[in-house]
Amino acid sequence: MSSVAAIDLGATSGRVIVGSIEGQELRLRQTARFPNTPVRLADGLHWDVLALYSAAMHGLGQASRDDPGLIGAAVDSWAVDYGLLHGDRLLGNPFHYRDARNERGVARVHAAVGPEELYRRNGLQHLPFNTIFQLEAAAAAGELDEAEQLLLIPDLIGWWATGRRVAERTNASTTGLLLVGGAGWDFELLPRIGLRRDLLPELVDPGTTLGQVVPEMAEEFGIADQVRFTTVGSHDTASAVVGVPMTDPDAVYISCGTWSLVGAELASPITSEAARLAGFTNEGGVDGRTRFLKNVMGLWLLSESVRAWEKVGERQELGALLKQAAEAPADVPTFDANDPRLLAPGDMPARIEAMLLERGTRVPASIPEFVRGVLQSLADAYAEAVRDIERLTGRSVRTVHLVGGGAQNALLCQLTADTVGVPVVAGPVEATAIGNLLVQGRTHGLVSGDLEALRAVAARSFPPRTYAVRSRARG
């Protein structure tokens, strides 16, 4: 039986997950999991992309040895970050999108192209780490002087594996350099902000064949000759949305992991001034769909808090902590989960407490109460985003699909149902890998149909759990 492998790179860890389709059901098997730990150097915060590549390819090699039927692989990852190339040489480890230097690029871009025009051109929510701003900061530092081309993270991994350089369209749509709707690179914009057009590689769609693993890499990692890399929705959210078992056109999704992406799937972008002011982005989806969504701080708030507590010797087991938080009083102090002060790494509990005191709000009396306050603040942010989606699209939302790691968090799912005021359908947890594998499966002829057909496979294979509205009215 033929199978394919998803190389799924998240902001904190990566996995290699093999999928096979049996009787219109998808079966998963994880063959590797490895950490993704940023490295702080004298010039800023970086990704250790060489370690990621090595771990991913070793995992793919193991999958190939374990499963003689493995015929394909594809990479998805977080968005916006990139590597710079001179010939075949990588010019240093890629910068992390949370690095503080990105702010310096915002003013440079907006001096040339105002935020209103930029939104009409690229349709993106203003985030200081969008690739366009990162590149301006890089140009100011002289980092582009030697660069001949850039590759986004999934495409960089794909190039090392196969020797082909491309930019997959869903991930390219997060750069700020792609025309809204994904028609092509905005070559008219590039000279206005001082960027060369030859820096950008060929654009390709999900489902494009890149080729088999180059011989030296196949030998190094023990990968069989029949394994061919293809593209999928290489922005992890684009793959996750494929894995959402949506059947109702009035449903919205929340892809909840390090970030939470709250959005609707549309046939075409919305680039109105109201959408810009509400902070919504129009990103490319698989099969030409538009992911109309808002970036909301996600479980980063919780994981960074746990990390801060552990630094001072207060070890916390997350499962026990969530159980205690569920038993904490419901009337907890909350805060703006989208406050930009919460973006950078650091002492998250201290920042949140300072924000509460700034507003004259009491601080949590215990760690469990603090955790419940974080989750309630996320639910409040989700509810606000859902109300904005209704206002901007004219839809009346009847269901929220919550996928990703957050789908395992029963308290977050219930708080979201209660705060938004509609049922939350939770799962699948592995939506990103599932979407990656289903698009690969379609490319290799293992499954057929449109996105709705692929989602039906996901729903049959991974039945979700529904959280009914329990205690709070919508609003």
Secondary structure, 3 states (H helix, E strand, C coil): CCEEEEEEECCCEEEEEEEEEECCEEEEEEEEEEECCCEEECCEEECCHHHHHHHHHHHHHHHHHHCCCEEEEEEEECCCCEEEEECCEECCCCECCCCCCHHHHHHHHHHHCCHHHHHHHHCCCCCCCCHHHHHHHHHHCCCCCCCCEEEEHHHHHHHHHHCCCCEEHHHHCCCCCECCCCCCECCCCHHHHCCCHHHCCCEECCCCEEEECCHHHHHHHCCCCCCEEECCCCEHHHHHHHCCCCCCCCEEEEEECCEEEEEEEECCCCCCHHHHHCCCEEEECHHHCEEEEEEEECCHHHHHHHHHHHHCCCCCCHHHHHHHHHHCCCCCCCCCCCCHHHCCCCCHHHHHHHHHHHCCCCCCCCHHHHHHHHHHHHHHHHHHHHHHHHHHHCCCCCEEEEECHHHHCHHHHHHHHHHHCCCEEECCCCHHHHHHHHHHHHHCCCCCCCHHHHHHHHHHHCCCEEECCCCCCCC
